[in-house]
């Protein structure tokens, strides 16, 4: 499921303004959520993890950011693991040549 489909799912579930809801939960503006949905902006790895936790598995990091090799870490994506994963992802993305591995 992509972010646009997830917003539709939330709307059907009774959330009046899913984009505003996600923006509030992530501490972002509604415009940023719109940019994510339209593809004008990439979702940060940290926000991917937050969205996966928030959606309780309806969204996956692989679907939100297929350009990142999420398999490199053992991901259980529990709240307890989020901090460690954020650190590992930042380290991975800062490695020389990391962009070649995601191509």
Secondary structure as the mmCIF struct_conf table of DSSP 4:
data_model
#
loop_
_struct_conf.conf_type_id
_struct_conf.id
_struct_conf.beg_label_comp_id
_struct_conf.beg_label_asym_id
_struct_conf.beg_label_seq_id
_struct_conf.end_label_comp_id
_struct_conf.end_label_asym_id
_struct_conf.end_label_seq_id
HELX_RH_AL_P HELX_RH_AL_P1 UNK A 3 UNK A 12
TURN_TY1_P TURN_TY1_P1 UNK A 13 UNK A 14
TURN_TY1_P TURN_TY1_P2 UNK A 16 UNK A 17
HELX_RH_AL_P HELX_RH_AL_P2 UNK A 18 UNK A 26
TURN_TY1_P TURN_TY1_P3 UNK A 27 UNK A 27
HELX_RH_AL_P HELX_RH_AL_P3 UNK A 30 UNK A 38
TURN_TY1_P TURN_TY1_P4 UNK A 39 UNK A 39
BEND BEND1 UNK A 40 UNK A 41
HELX_LH_PP_P HELX_LH_PP_P1 UNK A 42 UNK A 44
HELX_RH_AL_P HELX_RH_AL_P4 UNK A 45 UNK A 55
TURN_TY1_P TURN_TY1_P5 UNK A 56 UNK A 57
BEND BEND2 UNK A 58 UNK A 59
HELX_RH_AL_P HELX_RH_AL_P5 UNK A 61 UNK A 64
TURN_TY1_P TURN_TY1_P6 UNK A 66 UNK A 67
BEND BEND3 UNK A 68 UNK A 68
HELX_RH_3T_P HELX_RH_3T_P1 UNK A 70 UNK A 72
BEND BEND4 UNK A 73 UNK A 73
HELX_RH_AL_P HELX_RH_AL_P6 UNK A 79 UNK A 93
TURN_TY1_P TURN_TY1_P7 UNK A 94 UNK A 94
BEND BEND5 UNK A 95 UNK A 95
TURN_TY1_P TURN_TY1_P8 UNK A 96 UNK A 97
HELX_RH_AL_P HELX_RH_AL_P7 UNK A 98 UNK A 102
#
